[in-house]
Structure formats: C-alpha cells, structure tokens
C-alpha cells in the first residue's frame, strides 16, 4: 500500500488573475472566451454563486450573472505559475503525475501517517510563495485521493485512512467514482443504486452482465479499490553532485573528503526520494585545468567509495594527471521500479 496526495488548485485561472489584479477580488469573474459562442474556462467562487461554471457558454453565464467580468485566457501566465507549483511539489517527491496545469497526484512512497502534514506543508508553501490557494486529498490510492481533495474545497484538505475506507465508501454517491459519468450514473440510479454501499450489494457477475467489462471495474471502485500507479511526467534517470573548486586540485587523493560528502548526499536522496529506484551504474566526472573533461562509468548496483576511487584514478590518468577544476559523482538509475509490490491491503 502506498500513500497518495492529490493537489488541486482552487479556481486556478481565476485565482491567478485575482492575484495579478487584486481589485478583482470579491467580484464575480471568469476566465474564458468573451464572444457569445465561447465558453468559460474557470469561474471564481463569487461567480459560482450565480451558477457560473467552467465549460458554460459565455452568453449563458451573462444571463445568470449580468455583472460577470470575463477575462481573456492568459495561458502562458498560467503555465508559468503551474511550473512554479510543480517545483514546490518536487520538493516532496519525485513521483508526480500532472493531470492539468492545476492538478497533480503525488506518490509519497510506502504508506505512512505523515500524509496530512505533508499536504499541509505543500498548501502552505503554495500560498506563501505563490499567493494561491490549493486543496488536497490524502489517501492510499489515486481515486480516493482525488475524491478527498474535493471534500473540503476550497482551501482545505481531507484524508481517508486505510481503516476508514470501508465506512467512507458505504455512503459515497456513485457519481463520485472515477469514470462514472452522467450516463452510468443514470443507469445505476434507475437500478436504485445511489451510493457505493448500494452498489456493493451486487456481485461481479451481476455487474458484468449489466455493464460488461466496466462492471468488473465498478465492483472494485465501489469498494475503494484502485490499483493505478502514478505516471510521472518525467522520470529522473540519474542523481549527481558536482563541485567546481576555487583553486585547482592537484591530486585525486585530495578529492576524497569531497567524494564522501557527495556520496552521502546522493545516498540521502536515494533513501528519501527514490526508494523505488535501483542503481544501474556509478559515474565520475572531471574537468581539468585546461578545461577538457572526461567521465568514467561502471555498472554497479550500489554506491561504493572504493569503486568511485577506482573510477577517479582512471579518469585522472586520462587527463594526463592535470590539476582538477571540477569534480562530480553520480548514479544512473534503472528506469523501472523493481520489486515494487502492487498489493493494496
Ligand atoms: Mg482546480
């Protein structure tokens, strides 16, 4: 079982516009197309009070709320802010799946009970550094984390712990399930299935008969089971540290304390952020006094001072024993997680 956090920015585009122009605060605004035929991307909470929603045609939004101010979409600005949010998320894990500019799943590793605290920290950092509100959901799988982030929106968070899943699911409306759209919801409601508890009364056989393959999925989802993993936007291929010295270093032996320090930093990263990744090889990088550089690499599954030293000597001899300007060490990682258990409970 793993720990997931779903981060969802509140009214993201509108919130960014309010931040850029504080006089918009407290007024009903939306971001979207301004011509009659276009639609809204986001409405702030003042506009939502009038029923304005994302994907609503702009003319309809004006009918609901004549005072609505519709601002043109500034995609580049939102993208820039989104990247800043991503950087904050990256401080907490490398396993991030971005769903859109304002939404992401974080995999915080094997399940532990610090999820709510971490989510609080992330939301605080986003507010403190970017002046924007976010909501968060904390749970042992992606579907539940996403449902939870909606629970105390805006500017709130909610956690579903493993031992709370059963009772939580009993009363959860089926419409909250991942993949249950309007059509499935209507079909289910016609069968008097309103909550996931109602749905749990049906066997896989019954549900497959009624819904085909999707029925088997429903049988899992209504019990809060979701085995989808994070699909990281970018998977890190290596971890490295390097240092450029103010004065060139004459001999490899003089690099050994630096080597030990950098090795320790890499090990800390491996232990805390990349527990799921395995080492493919060790690498040494040197830049010499004449600015030429070289790297030496060897396949190995763990960090070893001895191996680094051997690589260092090899690289140093290649540079004709010149003084060293820059020294770097690193590990290359296997792309795939190894021996990662998928079991939920
Ligand atoms: Mg959002």
Boltz pocket constraint, residues with backbone or C-beta under 6 A from the ligand:
constraints:
  - pocket:
      binder: B
      contacts: [[A, 8], [A, 9], [A, 10], [A, 11], [A, 12], [A, 102], [A, 103]]
      max_distance: 6.0
